């Protein structure tokens, strides 16, 4: 570029007074040269995401295929989903750096300089709420209610289905209030400790209270898990950008409030928000009851209200309810139920009204779970049924690509638009600033939308399926489980082949052997699945227990070890943990090494996930796992310095990334369906409390070590001689 006499250093050429930009000043880059610059950059960004995910994915696949000996169902679809997750995260994080972060940082620095506290608090409230809606992990909550049974946990079902949007809004409101409180804290240089004492003490008290209520006790795991879901790649950077701006303007350097602590508040207040929403909805939910009682005529109105209306109730009954529930809904008449399914199937208008466009999904459900009469009516004969099952098994649960793309694209546009519009409003109308580098910012926003949309699709078809699969197959290490995706039909079945065994309690069990290759597999016999007219027997293969030693404790121990290694490895792969380790090493002048902190947090997360899995397997009340460690944390918080309180409590936020959350949630729900517990939440909650414990304990150790080193240095004079 040419240098002009009236040019002012530090300004771009086009902004200097009296200078007219000349096209000859521009650097022309050919397409080939541009690609040569872009490809290595894109490759490095993609590899960053691959490095954070490949080890944990391979570990899950290895464990299911090699240790459990169960093939991955729909491996091609899951692989495509994981590729979309990597691409989506790459685009989203790049867009975050190019678009959202510059906007957030600009507003975070300028707003405290030009506005009063009221304006800052109002903006913080809105920013926290909208940032939560844009979080990739928050989408997982909206798909987590499918495994919850409305008769077992009516309030939880209500929250996750009919009132799922309100649940997300409540979580967002909790984050918004948390960000506003964080700004108040920075403005007045308040310590984080009083906030922790009040919030944690109150949440523990409510947890104990809710444990005694038949409905509220089932929302505890969801509520505490919501606190972990909120601290993701959108909320944390934007909140910290605003927090650091306010902290630099108003907080004293000795307060310890240098941007830390907001993540802690954003983890605790959503839990409180979900508790409050649950109390408002409690009157709408009936008490838990049996499936048959729930669908009886006298409870019909309650059931239909809980399921969202008559049509949705019928859809739920036919596809999701068990045999007892279906019979109860159709007044105990098997023939009435069969006639109803046949009438709906023939009437295309009614079929679409009740079941929507997912006819293949209905056929797949009937093929896997329907009665023999329903299967014969829909498919005509057993050959067609077997063809459909084989096709479904090979295509691994077909999905509608168009619907997935449209749904996730709309969700991504809404989330990013809702987040950026307030930032633009504040920037243009309150701060009256121009948009710096608009081309980069709009490109970043486009990448955010594209990345968030692809990530959502990848979650649905990849991580969710993989997590649910491994979760539902893990119990095969200590109990027998069904493999419905491998349902088969045996022609020319002879009931004379069936044998009988007797257990120690006197119960008789019928079984027969199926030859698979060179192996003979013992298979339970159910007379209801034998059709004497055609001579066919339809059966669902079983697997496990693989390790039945010591009453199944060996198999359970294997599952807990699997959970620990999964949590440990996934945490070490989190990029945010490395950044936190560098911060702590700097604050402690090298006494608390980065590697030590990373190991402490990773071990804490691994132990927490193991505790959460144990909670599901043995149906342990969540209050027993959370209240004691949180009470211990209150003591450790009192003894710890302000800097370690901020860092220790914020460390829980770096453990729940966009990869960990969907995998852990799906795995927990998968395990719960196999072991027969009501819900599978609480793993993330346990994975959040344990690293705080480990960091604060190591922080006390580092503080003592630093204090001892200081005393020794003071006791030794300049010449190295003792001053005593």
N, C-alpha and C positions, 0 to 999 in steps of 0.2 A: 504494500500500500504506500501511497505518496504522503509525505508529511507536509502539512501546511503551516505557514507562519503564525496564523491566528488559532491554531489548534490548541486545545487545552488537554493536557495529559489526563488520562483516566476516564475520558469519555469516548464512547464509540464514535466512529468517524461521522456517521449520519446525524449525531446529536450535537456536534460542535458548531458554534455560531459562525455563520458566514460560509459554511462548507456545504457544497452540493455534492451528493453522492454521484459517483460516476460509474457507469457499468464496467468500465475498464478496471476499476478497483477490485471487482469481485474475482474470487478464485473459482475457476471453472473445473469441475470434477466430472470425469466421464462415468458412465454407468459401471463400467468394469472396475474403475478405481474406487467408486462408492461401495460396490459389493466387497471389494478387497478390504475396505475398512469396517464394513458392517458385519460381515460373516464371522470374523474372529470375536467381535464383541458379543454378537448374539449367541455364539457357541459358548462363551464363558458364562453368560447369564443362564443359559439352559443347564449347563453342567452344574452351576451352583444349586439349582433346584433338584437336579438328579442326585447330587451328593447328599442332599437332605432327606431323600426318600428311598433310594435304591436299597440300602441295607435293611431297613425295616420291612420293605415289601418282600425282598428275597427271604428274609427270616420267616415271615408269615407263610409264604408258599412252601418253604422247606419243611416247616413244622407240620403243616397239614398233609403234604404229600409223602414225606419220608417218615416222620415220627408217628403220625396218626394213620398213615396208609390210606388216605381218602383223596381221590383226585379232585382237582379244582373244577367245579362246575361253571361252565361259561368262561373258560380261561381267555378266549379271544376277546370277548366283550369286556372283561375286566381289564385286560392288557390295554385295550383301546381307551378305556376310562382313565387308567393311570397316565397314559400318554397325554390325554386332555388335561389332567390335573397339572402335570409338569408344564405344559405349554401355557395353560391358563394362569398358573402362579407366576411364571416368567413374565408374561405380558402385564399382569396386574401389578407386580412389584416394580416393573420398569415404569408403568404409568403412574404409580404412586410417587416415585422419585421425580418424574418429569412434571406431573401435573398437580396432584393433591398436596404433596409435601411443600413445594414452593408457595402455594396459596396459603396453606396452614401456617407456615413459618412467617410469611409476610404479615398476615393478620395477627399472629401471636406476638410479634415484635411491635407492630405499629399501634394496635388497639390499646394496650396499656399506656402508651405515650400520649394518646389523644382523647381518651375516653375515661369516664369515671367508673367506679366500682359497679354501679347498677348495670351499666351497659355491658361491662365485661362479664358479669354473672349471667345476664340474659343470653348473651352469645354463647357462653360456655355451656349453658343448659341445652340450648338448641344443638350445638355442635356435638355434645356427648350423645344426645338422643339419635341424631341422624347418622353419626358415625357407626353406631351399633347396628342400624338397619343395613349398612353397607358391608358389615363384617361377613367374610365368606363362611365362617363357622356357624353363624346364626341361622343359615339355611338348613343346617342339619337338624335343629330343633323342630322345624316345621315338618320333618319327615320321620320323627322319632316316635310318633304316637301309634303307629300301625300295629305294634305288638302288644299294646296295653288292652286288656279286656275291660269293657265298660261295667260288667257286673262285679269284677274283682276290685277295681279302683275307680269308681265313678268320677270323683273329683279330678284325678289325674287324667283320665280319658277326656273329660270336658276341657281341661287346660290345653291338651295336646291336639285336639281335633276341632271341636266347634269354636273354641275360643283361642285357637293358636295365634291369630294375629294380635289379640290382646296380650297374650303372653310375651310376644316380641316387643310390643309397645311398653309393657311394664318393665322389661329388662332395659330397653332404651331409656325410659324415664329414670331408672335407677342410675344408669351411667351418666345421664345428664346432670342429675342432682350431685353425683359424685364429683364431676368435673367442676361444677359451681362451688362446691365445698372446698375443693382443692385450691381454687382461685382465692377464696376467702382466707384459707390457711396461708397461702403465699403472701397475700396482701398484708396480713397482720403478723406474719412470721410465727404462726402457731406451731407447736410441736404436733407430730403425728400421733403421739401416744394417747392423748385423751380421746381422739376419734376412734382409735382401736379399742380402748377400754369400753366405750359406750356401745359401739356397733357390735363387736364380738360378744360382749356380755349379753346384749339384748338378743342377738341371734341364737346364742346357746340356750338362753331361757326359753325362747319360742320353740326351739328344736325339741327340748324336753317336753314342753306342753303338747306339741303336735304329735309326739310319739304315743301319747295316750288316747288320741282320737283315731277311730277306725278309717276315716277318710283322709285327714290331714297327714297321717304318718306316711302315706304313699307319695306325697308331693315333696318330701324332704330332699330326696336324692336329686330330683329335677331342679329344685330351687338352688341348692348348693352347686350343682353342675352349671347352672346359668351364670354364676359368678365367674367360672373358669372360661366359659365360651366368649365372654365379652372382651377379654384382653387379647385382641388379635392384631394383625398387621395393619389395620386401618385405624382403630381407636387409639392404640398406644402412641404411634408417631405423632398424630395430630394433637392429642391431648398433651403430650410432652412438649410439643412445639409451643402451644399456648401457655402451658405451665411455666416453662423456662423463661418465656417473655415476661410474664407477670413477676416471676421470681427475681429476675435481673432488675426490674424496675423498683420493686417494693420490699423484697425480703432482705434481711440482714445476712451477711456472710456467715455469721455464727449460728444462724438458726438451724442449719442442716437441711432446710427446705429448698433445695436447689433443683427442683423439677421432679424429684422422687416423691413417692407417696400417693400420687393421683391414681396410679394403677391399682394400689391397694384399695382405695375407696371405690374404684370402679369394679372391683371384684366382690366387695361386701354389700354395697347398696342394692345391686340387682337381686341379691338373695332376699333382702328385706322387701323389695318391690313385689317379688313373686309370692312371698308370704302374705302380703297385704291383699293382692289380687285373689289369692286362694280363699282368704277369709270372706271376701265379698261374694264369691261363687259357691261357698260352702252350702248355703241354703238351697241351691238349685240341684245339688247332687244327692241322690238317695244313698242310703247306707249300703255297703257291700253285701252281696248275697250270692247264692248259687246261680249258675247259668240258667237252669230250668226255671227257677223262681223269677229271674229277671225278665224272661220272655213270656211268662204266663199272662193270660188276658187281664187279670186285675192290675198288673204292672205295665200293661201295654203302652199307656199314655206316657208314663215316665220314661220307658225305654225309647220310644220314638222321639221324645223331646231331647233326650241325651244324644241320640244318634243323628239328629238334624232333620227330622221329618219322616213321614211314612215311607216314601220311596227309598231314602237312604237307609232306613231301618231294614227294609226288605233286602236291599243289596247286601247289607252287613250280615244279615241272617243267612242268606244263601251262600255267600262266599267265605265268611269268617267264623260263623258260629259252629259249634260242635253238634253232633247228632241230637243230644238232649235239648239244646237250645232251639234247633230248627223244629223239632217235633213240638216243643212247647209253644212256639210262635204260631204254628199251624194247628193249634188246639189238640195236640197229641195224635193227630191223624197222619200216618205215613202216606196214605193215598192222596190226601188233600195237598200235601207238600209236593208230591210228584206231579199232580195235575196242574198245580200253580206254575211250576217250573216249565212244564210243557206249554201252557197257555202263553206265558211271557215269551218263550222262545219263538213261538209262531207269530206273535204280534210284534212286528218290528218297531212300531212307535213306542209301545210300552217297554220293550227291551232296551231301547236307547234312553228312554226316560229314567229307567232304574239303573242300568249298567253303563250308560254312556257309550262311547265308541270303543271301549276296550273289550270287544267280543272275544278276542283271542285269549285275553286274560280270564274271562269267565269259562271258556272251554278248557283252558289249562287247569283251572281250579277243579272243575268237575272231573277231568281226567285223573287228577292226583288225589282228590279228596271226596268226590261225589259218590253216591250210592250206585250200585250196579244198574238199577233201573234208569237212573239219570244218565249214566254213561252210555247205555244202550240207546236211549232216546236221542241223545245229542249226536253220537257217532255212528249209529246204525248197527255196527257189529264190532267184534273185538279186534278184527284186523285193522279197521280204521282207527280204533283207539290206540293200538300199538304203534301204528304209523305216526300218529300225532305225537305220542310220547317220545318216540325216537327223534322226530323233528325238533321238538321242544328241547330235548336234552342236547342235541347237537348245536342248536342255535342259542342255547343258554339263556332262556327267558327273554324272548324277543322284546324289544322296546320300540316305541314309536319315535323315530328320530325327529320328525317334524314337530311333534308336540313338545319334546324335550328342548329343542332348539328355541322354539317360540317362547316357551314358559321361562327359560333361564335368561333369554335375551331381554325380555320385558322386565324381569326382576332386576337384572343388572343395570338397565337404563334407569329404572326408578330409584335404585339405591344410590347410584353415583349422582344423578340429577338432584335428588333430595339433599345430598351432602354438599354439592358444589354451589347450588343456588344461594344459600345463606352466606357462603364465603364471598361470592360475587357481590351480593347486596351490601355486606359490610365494607368490602373493598371500595366499591364505587360510590355509595351514598353516605356512608359514615366516615370512612377514612379519606374519600375523594382521591384515591390513588389510581394511576393507570395500571393496566395489566402488564407486568413485565414479561417479555418474551412470549407473547400470546400464541405463537405457532407451536412452541414447545409445550405449553400448558394444555392447549386443546388436543395436541397429539397425545399427551399423557392421559387426558381424560378419556379419549377414545380407546387407548390401550387398557385403561382400567375397566371400561365397560366390556370390551372383548375378552379380557382375561377373566373377569368375574363370571361372565356367561359360560365360557369354556370350563372354568373350574367347577361351576355348579353342575354341568353335564357330567364331568368326570367323577364328581362325588357320587352322583346317583348311579351311574353305570359301572363305576370302578371301585372306589374306596368303600362305599357303603356295602356293596355286594361282597367284597372281599372280607371286610370286617364282620359282617353278619354270618358269612360262611364259616370263617374260622371260629367265631364265637359259638355257633350252633354245633360245630363238630368237636370242639375241645372236650365237652363232657364225655365223649366216647372213650376217653382214657380211664374213666372210673365208673361209667354206667353204660348200659345198652341204649343206643339211640336209633331212630328211624332215619332212613335216607330216602325221602319221598321222591326226589328227582331221579332215583334209579328204579322206580316202580316197574314191575314186569308182570307178564301174564304167561302162565304155564298151560299149554294145551294138553288134552288127554290126561288130566290129573286124576289119580286114583286115591281116594280117601283111605284105602287100606294101607297106604305107605305111612300114614301118620302114626307116630309113636307117642307114648305118654310117660311122663316122669312125675315124681312127687317130691315136694320140698319138705324141709324139716317141720314146717307148721301144718303139714297134712294137705296142702293145696296141690291139685293136679295141674300139670302143664303139658299141652300138646305141641308137638314139633315134628318136623321132617327135615330131610337133608336135600340141599340143592348143590349140584355139581357145577363148579366154576373153574374151568380149565382142569388142572390136576388136583384141585382142592374140593372138599366136601364141606359145605357151610350149613351149620345148624340154623333152622329158620322156624320161628314160632308159627303155629297154625291157628287161623281164625276161621271158623266154619262159615261166618257171614260173607267171606270173600270167595267162597266156592260156588260156582253156578252149575248145578247138576244138568241143566238143559244143554249147555254147550260143552260141559266137561272141562271148563277152564277155571284155573285158580289165580286170582290177582293178589299179588303180595308186594309188600314194601320191604326191601332188605334192611337188616339191622347191622349195626357195627358196635363192637365193644361188649363189655369193658376190656380194654387192652391190658390194664394193670389192676387186677382184683386183689392183690396182696394186702393183708392187714385191713380188711374191710373197705378197700377202695382208697385208703389214705395215700397209698403210693401214687395212684393216678391223680388224685387231687393235688398232691405235692408237685407233680410234674406240671400241672396247669398253673399253679402259683409261681413256679420257677419260670415258666414261659412268660407269664405276665410281668415278672420282675425284669427279665432280660429285655422284653419289648419296651417297657418304660424307660429303662436305663439307656438303651441304644437310641431310642427316638429323641430323648432329651439331649444327649450329647450332639445330635445332629442339628439341633435348633440353632440358627445363626445368632439369635438374640442372646443366648446364653454366653456365647463367646464375648460379646460386647459388654455384658454385665460383669464377666470375670475381669476384663481389663479395667473397668471402672473401680471395682473393689480393690484390685491390686494397687491401683494408683492412690486410692484413699487411705490404704493402710501402709503406704510406703514400702510395699513389697513383702510385708509380714504375712498377709493372706494372699497366697499365690492364686493366679487365675485358674490353674489346673486343679488346685484344691477346692476352690469354689465350684467348678464345673462337676467335679466328682461328688461333692456334697449334695448338690442339687439333683444330679442324675440318680444317685443312690436313693435320695428322698422320693423322687418320682417313681422309681422302680418299686420301692417298698409300698408307696401309696397305691399304685395300681394293683399290686398283689393283695393288699388289704381290701380294696374295692371288689376284686374278683371273689375273695373269700366271703365278703358280705353277701354277694349274690348266691354263691354255692350253698352256704349254710343259712341264708335268709337272716343274717344278723341285723338287728335294728341299727340304722345309720347313726343314731344318737350315741350309741356305745363307741363308735369309731371316731366321731368328730368332736363331741363335747370334751372328753378328757384331754386330747392334744391341744385343743384351742384354749382350755383353761391353763394348761402348762405354758402355752405361748404367751398368755397374759403375764405370767410371772417372768418369763424370759425377756419380754418386752420391757418390763419394769427395770430389770437389771442391765439391759443393753444400752449402749450409747445411741444417740439420735440417728447418726449416720447408718448404723447397722440395722436399726429398726426400719428405716426407709428402704434400705436395700433388701433386707431379709424378707419383708412382707411383699415387696414388689417382685421378688424372685419367683413367686408362684405364677406371675403373669407370663413369664418367658417359657414356662413348661407346657403351655397349652396352645400350640401352633395350629395352623390350618390343616396340617396333615394328622397330627395326633388326635385332635378332637373328633373328627368323623370316624376314625378307626376305632378309638376307644369306646365311643358311644355305641357304634354298631356292634362291636364285640360284646359289650355288656348286655345289650338287648338280645343278641343271639344266644348267649349263655342262659339268660333268664328264661327264654322260651323252652329250652331243653330241660332245665332242672325244675321247672314248674313254679318259679316264684312270680310274684305279681308284677314287679318291674325291675329293670336292670340298670337304674341310674345310681349315681353315687361314686363311681370309679374316679371321675374327674375331680370330685370334691376331695376324696382321699389323696389323690395325686397332687392336689394343691397345698394341703396342709402340711404334708410331710417335708417337702423341701424348705418351707419356712422354718420348721423345727431344726433341720440340719444346718441351715445357714446361720441362724441365731446362736446355736450351740457352738459352731465353729467361730462365729464372730466374737463370742465371749472368750473363747480360747485365744484368738488372735489379739484381742484387747489386753488380756492378761500378759501375753507374751510380749507385746509392744511396751506395756508398762514396766515389765521386768527389765527389758533391754534399756529403757530410758533411765531407770534407777541405777543400773550398772554403769551406764555412761556417765551419770552424774557423780557416781562414787569414785570414778577414776579421773585423776587430774590430767593436765595437758601432756605431762611426761609419761603418763601411763601408771603413775604411782597412786595408791589409794589415798583419798582425802580424809579418811577417818583418823 
